[in-house]
Amino acid sequence: MGYRQQVDNYDVLIIGAGSSGCAIAARVSEDPNLHVALVEAGPDYERLQDTPDDLVNSHNNSYSDHDWGFVYEPTNGRKDRFPRGRVVGGSSAVNTTIALRGMPEDYDEWAAQGNPSWTWQEVLPGFKRLERDLDFPDASYHGDSGPITIRRYPPAEMVKQQQAFLDSAEELGYPYCADANDPDGYGAGPHPMNKLGRLRISAAVGYLASARIRPNLDVLADTLTRRLITENGRCCGVEVENSAGEVRVIKANLVVLSAGALMSPAILVRSGIGAKSLVESLGVELVADMPGVGENLSDHPALGVICEVNDASLIDFDQPIIQTILRYTAQDGKKRNDLQIEQISFAGRPGGAPMFMLAPVLEYQYGRGRLTFSSANPKQAPGIENRFCEDSRDASRLAECVRDTLAFTQTGALAEMVKSVTFPDLNRGVAQEDLENLCRKFSGSGYHPCGTAKMGPTKDAMAVVDHKGRCHKVTQLVVADASIMPSVPRANTNLTCFMIGEQIGEWIRTNKSDYGL
Ligand SMILES: Cc1cc2nc3c(=O)[nH]c(=O)nc-3n(C[C@H](O)[C@H](O)[C@H](O)COP(=O)(O)OP(=O)(O)OC[C@H]3O[C@@H](n4cnc5c(N)ncnc54)[C@H](O)[C@@H]3O)c2cc1C
């Protein structure tokens, strides 16, 4: 620690070294006069050569070695595992590396709900700043010098079933889309991905590798945040616990909560910031009555159409799990690109029947779920109730997407690979009503929870933070991660989390007085 600047009161303390938290730490610490702490419950691997393979190898997700072990209830009564990264890099360090932007209208909708800094025109500079797009560096809507490298698999590197998916898409009449991040993009093509070879360009790799050398940035790993410390309505630090069970308080002028859409609300509630009845039922002293904390859970309901294949040599669990995407619009045409279909190169288990999967995903969700809390214990996981497809507009469009997915198993190059569809059981019917029932019963999460501490104006009683991420009722407290999205964008959420970190990080650094610094 010799060259480090010792402080006992940080200017900015960020809780959670995930997608948003790392981006904020990197941007804010560009100012050498700001002392920044990045506090993370999971471990830190400073050097690539010391990083475990599950975090490096982006050909598949990491589900267990760096995971919180959460369980969720996607539809009434069903329980399943809900992965979340617990490591410096957060969920970006364990994910599939799909690097997709939402539709411009998603961000315009956020702005229309009273968040004026989030129109597409205003978030576009953040999206450009975060990326180094190797394929389209000159496009007006792309960046070519950001920390997150993005590329698309060329035909020569395509797994056979991924290429077959694109061929069948063409036969089904979908246009080819070379860049799914083109704001006008539509159709099937290669996925933009933040990986280089196998290497996952996580927030730890992209943002922290270069920032962590700064003497004004401390990365405090293996450090669980138990609760926020508040005095007279002002946040002034955090109570943390290290892996040896030692508890201490770290003081800060500004606390930024970036623990993700499941843990940020949990930390708020056990710090006394949440619905009065809930906070008091947990035996916690009320700091601010905020009924929106933990509500408005938004995500992408999805299904897996599992296929046994004719040729076992197609299935190799060491191949890239995904390479392609189809973005398209439901028949009612109300929301552009509200549906997505992806080809998953392998399914089941190595040594089992040779299988791959197609995933129909609902990208624009009307329904909402919620988080529940039964204890103030900082190690207690929140309950996660998604209530997928209870809204009929969701069930009908996801059913449509399942039907369109089944067409791939019957058309062209992909159909030739399929021996049988093992899920869903087609004998149970494929009429619209049958498929809607299927979605209501079996849909699961795309692993994109957000919205649980949403931003909005004070007149919206369910809004937790304002459009700059500042908590409405507790000063010197910012929330900046997937929690603040008012609704899930029509895209996998990682890039939008980076963008949130880019925007709020820049605002803190360049408009300090807005954040009481
Ligand atoms: C298996 C999987 C695959 C996915 N695939 C993709 C994909 O391909 N493309 C895509 O766009 N999105 C994908 N996602 C979603 C995407 O990764 C997330 O939306 C995004 O990373 C969330 O960013 P965040 O900053 O909100 O939270 P996170 O990145 O989850 O960061 C939160 C951080 O806070 C830490 N933390 C939590 N509680 C505490 C505490 N009490 N004290 C200290 N630290 C704490 C966590 O350990 C974590 O590091 C995937 C997610 C998963 C899990």
The ligand as an ORCA input file, in Angstrom:
! r2SCAN-3c Opt
* xyz 0 1
  C     -25.280    -16.041    -15.934
  C     -25.581    -14.663    -16.459
  C     -25.519    -14.425    -17.834
  C     -25.799    -13.148    -18.313
  N     -25.582    -12.889    -19.643
  C     -25.654    -11.620    -20.089
  C     -25.236    -11.283    -21.406
  O     -24.712    -12.113    -22.152
  N     -25.390     -9.999    -21.827
  C     -25.957     -9.046    -21.027
  O     -26.119     -7.924    -21.488
  N     -26.326     -9.323    -19.769
  C     -26.148    -10.574    -19.268
  N     -26.443    -10.840    -17.960
  C     -26.932     -9.733    -17.112
  C     -25.843     -8.695    -16.806
  O     -24.617     -9.323    -16.539
  C     -26.324     -7.837    -15.635
  O     -27.500     -7.157    -16.028
  C     -25.327     -6.791    -15.175
  O     -24.047     -7.338    -14.997
  C     -25.816     -6.166    -13.870
  O     -24.953     -5.122    -13.502
  P     -25.104     -4.426    -12.075
  O     -23.987     -3.453    -11.984
  O     -26.488     -3.949    -11.897
  O     -24.911     -5.613    -11.017
  P     -23.754     -6.683    -10.874
  O     -22.861     -6.699    -12.063
  O     -24.405     -7.961    -10.491
  O     -22.869     -6.120     -9.674
  C     -23.256     -6.085     -8.336
  C     -22.010     -6.299     -7.492
  O     -22.307     -5.968     -6.148
  C     -21.737     -6.937     -5.298
  N     -22.500     -6.940     -4.056
  C     -23.790     -7.283     -3.890
  N     -24.144     -7.154     -2.607
  C     -23.057     -6.704     -1.945
  C     -22.806     -6.387     -0.588
  N     -23.745     -6.513      0.362
  N     -21.567     -5.936     -0.241
  C     -20.599     -5.803     -1.181
  N     -20.789     -6.124     -2.486
  C     -22.012     -6.555     -2.861
  C     -21.851     -8.226     -6.098
  O     -20.990     -9.237     -5.621
  C     -21.510     -7.736     -7.488
  O     -20.132     -7.768     -7.730
  C     -26.177    -12.106    -17.428
  C     -26.231    -12.345    -16.055
  C     -25.916    -13.608    -15.566
  C     -25.937    -13.831    -14.089
*
